[in-house]
Amino acid sequence: ASVEIAGVEVGRVRNIGLSSDRALVALAIQDGVKLYSDTIASIKTRGIIGDKYLALSVGAGGETIKPGDKIRDTESGLDLEELVSQYVHGKVN
């Protein structure tokens, strides 16, 4: 999957694994792209049923993230299939 900042592709997801009960995702980011310790990673979907990608909201403070460092702040992806299913079955408030 692609990794994007402000709609521009800046890298790719290289590997996804599980560490205890948490996802561990390895990213390959283009040289010259600066990320900071307050960067937020979010799973997004293109369109209603499109491909998923990782959107990074670049922070403005803190230290610069170096190769091998971790992005700690994340947002879960919106599961559109689940929402549509709930709507169809009348379970949406």
N, C-alpha and C positions, 0 to 999 in steps of 0.2 A: 504494500500500500504506500501511497505517497505521504510525505510530511510537508505541510504547508504553513506559511506565515502570511497573513493578509491575502490569502487566495493564490499565492505564488509558491510553486513547488521548490522546496529547498533541500529535500532529501528523500530517503526511502526507509521504510521499516525493514530491517535486516533479519530479525529473529524475534519470536514471541515464545516465552516460556512461563513456567509457574515456579515461584519461589515461596514456599509455605502456602499461604492463602492469597498471595498477591501476584498479579501479572508482572512479568519482567520483560520489557520490550527494548531491544537493541536498535538504535537508529544510526543511519549514516547521513550526516549533515554536511552540506557543501562547505568547503573552506571559505572563510571570510564571514560566515554567518555567526553573529554573537548572540548567545543566550545567557540569561542571568539567572541567579538562584531563585528568583520569584517567577520564573516562567511557568505557565500552566499548559498542560497537555490535555486535549479533549478529543474524543472520538466523534467524528462527524459523518454525515451521510450526504452524498450528492443526490439532490432531488428526493422524491418520495421513496423510491425503492432502489436508489443508486448504490454505487460502491462506497465502502467506508474508507476514510482517510484520517490521518492524525493532524489536527490543527494545533499549532503552538501559538499561545498568546505571550509574546515576548515581554518580560518584565523590564523595569527601568532601573531597578536598584539591586543592591547586593553584589556578590562576586560573580565574575564571568564563569560559566560552566565550562569545564575542560573535558577533553576526551576521557571517557570512562566514568564521569560524574553522573549523578542521578537527578532527574526532574522529580521532585517530591509532590508537587501540587498537580492533581488531576481532576478531571470532570468525567463522569460516566457518560456513555453515549445514550442517546434517546432511542429506545427500541420502538420504531414505528410499527412494525408488525404486531407487537403486543398491544399498542394503543388502538390500532385498527380493529384487532380482534375484540378488545374490550368494548369498543364502540358498537360493533356489529352485534354483540351479544348483550348490549344494554347495560354494561357495567361501568360506564363513564358517568361521573357525577356532574 
